[in-house]
Amino acid sequence: MSTEKLFSSITIGSVRIRNRIAMAPMISNLATPEGYPSDAHIAYLAERAKGGVGLIFTEYTYVNRIDARGSLNQLGLYSDELIPKFRRLTEAVKAHGSRIFVQLVHAGRKTRRNIIWGNTPIAPSPIPLLDDVREMSLEDIARVKRDFAEAALRAERSGFDGIEIHGAHGYLVAQFLSPATNKRSDAYRDGVRFVVELVEEMRSRVSIPIGIRLSVTEFDPQGLNPQMVAEIVSRLEKEAGLDYIHLSAGRDGPIASSMPFYMPRTPLIEDAKIVRRVTKLPLLLVGSVIDPEDALRVLEVADMVVLGRQLLADPAWPAKVARRLPIRPCIRCNQLCRAITLSEVRCDVNPELGWEAFSHLERGSGEVSVIGGGLMGLEAARILALRGFDVTLYEKSHRLGGQLNLYRDPYKAREFGLLVDYYEKTLRMLGVKIVLGVEKRCEEDEDCIYAVPEEEPPKMPEIKGGRILIDSNLYPYHDYAFELAKYNEVYMTRRSLRDLERSRAFLMEKKLTELGVIFIEESGEGSKYDLVISEFRREQPSIASAIRRGYIAGKYYGSLNRFGKCIENLKRTKMEL
């Protein structure tokens, strides 16, 4: 497989980019409440630049402090006072050779009053989404265009290499473009006119490249589809003079560009081909790109490949692809990376995400045994080996992966199995000795880490020909439903999926329904069923918790705490996780 095209340079406007790999704009909640990048935010993006990404898009950045913000702790370029803070970000990213574009946004109706300082959300048409919405007057439209232009000027003064207008995912610009959300009776029923005027106003202030991100499909028969978007792009190329087009997907529904493992990889390629036919502008495409093969498929249609969650999972993806090293895969679980309403961005498979400023590993030496070949033990062994320890990993079964080997959901098993493959390749590359089929005990004078789960998952019920109700948020029961449905009449409450990200829950329900599982709102009479599974937990074992515990165990093994006492002695001590 040749990755030569992936690592060839490309020019957007007047900006030369070292390769054709871009980092997608993704909300992180790492900005300050005032809207400028925190030190953690800068370290997070700089780590991706260090990993070899050619172009980084910031998360969506609001343009005024009136009605533009879409979430708390979101980046904002609404004041000149913020310019010095943003210069720290652009300097840090450019120091590693990457380019950085800011994505500017007005949330429109896709916000709440409490997020926009008590004001009423505005939109092209008064179609409510989260709160009541006020239809934009001509004065509102003129004000918003000025806000974008002034934010663009601040972006150029902050050192950004380019600007992206967020015209996707149901935010204000997308609301003008989509027939589902623009019902105006004046000239701005033509959403392209609004965008053209917006770009003209921005061009009057700045000289750096300007592009737009669009949803190539909104997954809604009333909304945008690829044919409509192709027409929009054709007009924008002629009338607005944009420098590039960036295609994503989704609006307000559960299906968006961050598709979980129930969806195929690179799902937007066929849609993108329709747009490709009508434009000669540089075309960027995002959507479930995990490995180099995915990226090369995208580059058969687009000029740049845009990675989102995969760069959260492994910030060194470009460098590892170039050197043919094992890549830690995004497993497309959509859990921590999408739990950003009340949390900073995190990743189930990358415990350093959001903590890049504190990710330094101290050197160590000596022999250490890690007992347990599940994710906890695999991660502990990886970190210990990186620190310089001589590591032997013991697993009593004949297969690495621990509880991952119990999965019955075939979609999950396929994707999550890639994570075990990554660990096995990485550990062997790091010189870790892997011993399978041995139930190891730690001797008195031996240095070991016990990486064994505190609890076993519930066993799958042995029942055939019965009527089963699953009323539980526990992940194992979600898995078992795929197997139980083959031999039983299975019912599941919708509240069982309450802890899953909404697109994952939506698609899981769809897949199980295809197997005959019947979803109900309430559990009803238990006597109607041969077996009732009813258990809910606020917290439960997960991939994220297992990897995080293994990471902490490996990182701090032999370190001193703030009182000067050893967290665990290097000799004659067993560490219980």
FENSUL-V418380 format. One record per helix or strand. SS is the DSSP state (helix for helix, strand for strand). FROM is the first residue (numbers start at 1). TO is the last residue. If there is no record, write none. Layout:
BEGIN
SS|FROM|TO  SS|FROM|TO
END
This chain:
BEGIN
strand|10|12  strand|15|17  strand|21|23  strand|31|31  strand|37|37  helix|39|50  strand|55|62  strand|76|76  helix|80|94  strand|99|105  strand|121|123  strand|133|135  helix|138|157  strand|162|167  helix|172|177  helix|187|189  helix|191|203  strand|209|215  helix|226|239  strand|244|248  helix|269|276  strand|282|286  helix|292|298  strand|304|307  helix|309|313  helix|317|323  helix|336|338  helix|356|358  strand|367|371  helix|375|387  strand|390|395  helix|402|406  helix|410|429  strand|433|436  strand|448|450  strand|467|472  helix|475|484  strand|489|493  helix|494|497  helix|502|514  strand|518|520  helix|526|528  strand|531|535  helix|543|556  strand|560|560  strand|566|566  strand|574|576
END
